[in-house]
Amino acid sequence: MTAHWIRFRQNPIVLCRKVDDEVIVALPYTISMHGLEGPAGTIWQLLGSPVSLPELVSSLANTYGVDANEIEGDVKRTLDDLMGRHLVEEIVGIDG
């Protein structure tokens, strides 16, 4: 049986710097910078290596001591926002 999987990771060309409790990210050759704090900053750190949406949700739920079902929508919206800004990329693979 062949299974498709989807993972997400930081776009490797993104420039980032941690400043206190905030992660500042930007695409090269643009003037836009984005500050990621709290859970968004944690999501960014987790995206340092390929991770699935369920893995992100589970990790954040454990980190912040909340129910995964309660935060799944927020995590998805944050991920969609980061992808829309081209800061995160989707990786699709096939197992089997």
N, C-alpha and C positions, 0 to 999 in steps of 0.2 A: 504494500500500500504506500502510495506517495502522499506526503503531507507538506503543505506549504506553511512557511513560518514568516512572520514579519517582525523585524527588530528595528530599533531606532538608535541613532548615535549622534553625537556632536558632528556637525559638518567639519571635516578636518581643516578647512581653510579659515575657520572662524578664529579670531584673536580673542583671548580672554585673560582676565586678570582678577584675582580675588583681592578685594579691598575691604578690610574689616569683615562684616557679615554679608557683604554683597559681592556678587560676581558681575563684572562688567564684560559684556560681549559685543563684538562688532565684526562685520564682514570687512575684509581689506578693501581699500579704495572707495569707502563710503564715509559719509560724515555722521551716520546714525550709530549711536551706541545704546545698548539696552542694559539696564540694571536688573539683576535677578536676585531677589531676597527671599528669605524664608523657604517655604516649600518649592518655589520656582528655582531657587539656587540649589536646593537639594536635588531636584529633578535634573538640573544641568550636570551636577557632579555624577549622578548615576548614569547619565548618558555618555560618560567618558569611555565606556565600552558598550557594544551592542546589547540592548535590553528590550524585552517585549513590554507591551502595555500592562498585561497582568503582573509582570515582575516589578514594574515601576510602582503600580498601585500597592502591591503587597509590601514592598520595601518602605514606601512612605507611610503606610498604615502602621507598620511596626515601629518606625522611627518616631512618629507623632502620637502613637497610642490611640488610634482611631479605627473605626470599622472601615474596611476596604470598600464596601458598597457605598458608604457615605461620601467618599472622596473620588471615586472612579470618574465621575463626570468632570470634576475640577481638574484632575490630572489629564484627562483627554483634551479638555479645552486649552490647558497650558501647552501640551504637546503640539496641538494643532496650531497654536499661535507661534510657537518656536519654528515649526515647519513652514508656516506662511511667511516668516521673516528669513527663511533659508538658513537658519542657524542650526537646524537639525535635519538629518536625512533619514529616509526610510530604506531599509535593506530587506529585500525579499529573497528568500531561498527556498530550495526544495530538498526535503529529506527523503531518502528511500530509493 
